[in-house]
Amino acid sequence: MPEKFEEKYEDVLQNIEFGIQRVYQEHSEMTDWDALKAIEALIRVYQAKARKRDAPQFQLALLPQETFDSVQLMCEWRLGRAEMVNDQGARVDAEMKPKTVDEIVLCLKRVRRSIEFWNRKGGRQGYLKFVSQFVK
């Protein structure tokens, strides 16, 4: 039986969600819409990169921009283009196999669907509150 998408990319999806939750923990007023705007912008940026085009420029509001920056750092790390260090200064997951831009886009699209689903079920912070149970 083929591996489910969520199982195959669980670590990447968690990293993206951690990037979103980091901003939500600092800004309790954040909404699913803020997260959605950031994820949609990142999808467009990485789709442009996959097509070897210039990334579009965005004028995002404060919380979507902060979320964009946080999640982009995670994406760049998963692509092998950025380094993560822990509180002691040691590299995190030095043995991690980098993902492709196409894989990152697929993961961002999966998170977008999750935001839309949980927003419909739980209201303006439905996704953020649901995911906060699992991402600390």
Number of C-alpha atoms within 10 A of each C-alpha: 3 5 8 9 11 13 9 11 17 12 12 20 21 18 19 23 22 20 23 30 24 17 20 23 13 9 11 10 10 20 20 23 17 23 29 23 19 26 25 15 20 24 20 15 19 23 20 15 15 15 11 9 11 12 16 13 9 11 8 15 11 10 20 24 18 20 26 25 17 20 26 19 19 25 28 17 20 25 17 16 11 11 14 16 11 8 6 6 8 10 12 12 12 11 7 11 10 14 16 14 19 15 16 23 20 17 22 23 16 15 21 19 13 15 23 17 14 19 21 13 12 13 15 16 22 18 24 24 18 14 18 16 8 11 14 9
